[in-house]
Amino acid sequence: MSRRRFPPLNALRAFEAAARHLSFEKAGGEIAVTASAVGQQVKSLEAWLGRPLFVRQPSRGVVLTPLGERYAASLSDILDRLDEATAQALRSDRANVITVSSMPSFASGWLIPRLGSLKERHPDLEVRVSVDTRLTDFAREDVDVVIRFGQGNYPGLRTDLLMEEFFFAVCSASLLNNPKRPLREPADLRHHTLVHESVYSIPDYTTWDRWLAAIGVEGVDTSRGPSFPHTYLCLQAAASGQGVALATSVLIGDYLQAGRLVQPFPHQVKGAYRYYVVCPEAMADRPAIAAFRAWLLDEAKAQEAEGRSVIPGRSESREEGNP
């Protein structure tokens, strides 16, 4: 076999980034070096090849030569495959270990409290929980299963509906029993502080505005009140008497059963999104992943059955949510 000819890897990385950005400065920002260092790496690669890859133009910065364009296209594909191969190599080769990615509130309020049940059912199964809200690239990330909420359109992936969610008002018992400001019906919210979740980037998410409109209540100023980035923080604020929060049937945790929160009125509003268990089709039937998925779905069914008795007035409608 003939000996492979490899230019310096750092020079290749610097060139590929500079070719994508057509800027040494932006390439430096991406790979955490100075623009001058990128320029030196590119020069060393050009010297190794014996041919120019860029044309330096004072007014336009840098422009790829025809060779530079071809080389950059091939190199980007090679580096992508190298990245994927590295991610695969970093995956655990232990058949009983899986990594699960979840949103922060779901992980803290639903998944983690139930992992003891999983251990009882599958003593040898080890689950590593990763918290993230981004879309997952299974080919490049060390993730086996994700739990997300949305419309459920995940092409090429095994997708199971886990749960729907319903929104309802919650507050501390002390707030509910305040004789000066009774809280007996939704219209009484005009006399109370509203606790908000910061979800500005999620279209159609059930905010106080949408919730009140859905139950036909007007005259409540929804612009006031503190705001928090996660559901579990909103619930903590409400439990400490800071106001009335919107809870969901999925993320309420044990707040109601433990008496830390109460539901002042039975009104429920169905959310526009559902929770899904998602994983690659090729990995879905791997024993550890299949066992975890089956356990998740059983836990969701158990909560749904329990929720009918815990949460009064829960709607049984199953109309489709919005995209």
C-alpha positions, 0 to 999 in steps of 0.5 A, spaced: 500 500 500 502 506 498 503 511 503 498 516 504 499 524 503 496 528 509 497 535 509 497 538 516 490 537 519 490 544 523 492 547 516 486 543 513 481 546 518 483 553 518 482 553 510 476 549 510 473 554 515 476 560 511 473 557 505 466 557 508 466 564 510 471 567 505 474 571 511 480 569 515 477 573 521 470 569 521 474 563 520 478 565 526 472 566 530 470 559 529 476 555 530 478 560 536 484 563 533 486 570 530 485 572 523 493 572 522 493 565 525 488 563 520 492 566 514 499 563 516 495 556 516 493 557 509 499 559 507 503 553 510 497 549 506 498 553 499 506 551 500 505 544 502 500 543 495 505 548 491 499 552 489 495 558 491 488 556 494 486 564 495 486 570 491 488 576 496 484 582 494 485 588 498 478 591 497 474 584 497 478 580 502 479 573 499 477 569 493 477 562 492 481 560 486 478 554 482 483 549 485 481 552 492 473 551 490 474 544 488 479 542 494 474 546 499 468 542 497 471 535 497 474 537 504 468 539 507 465 533 506 471 529 508 471 533 515 463 532 516 464 524 515 470 525 520 466 528 525 461 523 524 466 517 525 468 521 531 462 521 534 460 514 533 467 512 536 465 516 542 459 512 543 458 507 549 459 500 546 456 498 552 449 495 550 445 497 556 447 504 556 443 509 553 443 517 552 437 520 553 436 528 551 430 532 554 428 539 555 430 541 562 423 542 565 421 535 562 427 532 565 426 535 572 419 535 573 417 528 569 423 524 567 428 524 573 423 523 578 421 516 575 427 513 573 427 509 580 421 505 577 425 504 570 431 501 575 426 496 578 423 494 571 430 494 568 436 493 573 441 493 568 439 498 564 443 505 565 440 511 562 444 518 562 440 524 561 442 530 557 438 536 557 437 540 551 432 544 547 436 543 540 434 539 534 438 533 535 443 530 530 443 523 531 449 521 526 454 526 530 451 526 537 452 521 542 444 521 543 440 515 543 433 517 544 430 524 545 424 527 548 421 533 545 414 536 544 412 539 537 407 536 531 411 530 531 413 530 524 420 527 524 422 524 517 426 518 517 425 517 525 421 512 529 416 517 533 411 515 538 406 519 541 408 520 549 403 525 552 398 531 550 398 536 555 393 541 558 394 547 562 391 550 568 392 555 573 395 553 580 397 557 586 399 556 593 394 554 598 395 561 602 394 565 596 387 561 595 385 562 602 386 570 602 380 573 604 381 580 602 383 577 594 378 571 593 380 566 588 374 563 586 373 564 578 378 566 573 375 573 573 378 574 580 385 573 576 385 581 575 386 582 582 393 577 583 400 577 580 401 572 574 407 568 573 409 567 566 414 562 562 418 566 557 416 562 551 417 568 546 420 563 540 415 558 541 409 559 536 402 558 539 404 556 546 399 557 551 400 563 555 396 567 559 393 571 554 391 564 550 389 561 556 384 566 558 381 567 551 380 560 550 376 560 557 372 566 555 375 571 560 377 578 559 379 584 563 385 581 566 392 585 565 397 579 562 402 584 561 404 584 569 408 579 573 415 576 573 417 571 568 422 565 568 425 561 563 423 554 565 416 551 567 419 548 574 421 555 576 414 558 575 412 552 579 417 554 584 415 561 584 407 560 585 409 555 590 412 560 594 406 565 594 409 569 588 403 569 584 398 564 580 402 560 574 400 556 568 401 549 570 401 543 565 398 536 566 405 533 564 410 538 568 406 539 574 410 533 578 408 532 585 406 539 586 398 538 587 399 531 591 404 534 596 399 540 597 405 545 595 400 548 589 392 547 589 388 548 582 383 554 584 378 552 578 377 546 574 378 550 567 383 546 562 386 548 556 389 543 551 396 545 549 398 546 541 403 541 542 404 534 544 410 530 547 414 525 543 419 519 544 424 520 538 430 515 535 433 513 529 429 507 525 435 503 525 436 503 533 429 503 535 429 495 536 436 495 540 434 492 546 436 497 551 432 503 547 426 498 546 426 497 553 426 504 555 421 506 550 416 501 552 417 503 559 416 511 557 410 509 554 407 505 560 409 511 565 405 516 560 399 511 560 399 511 568 400 518 569 394 519 564 390 515 568 392 518 574 391 525 572 383 524 571 383 523 578 388 528 580 386 534 576 379 535 576 375 537 570 380 535 565 378 535 558 377 528 554 378 531 547 383 529 542 382 534 537 389 535 533 393 540 535 396 546 531 403 545 528 
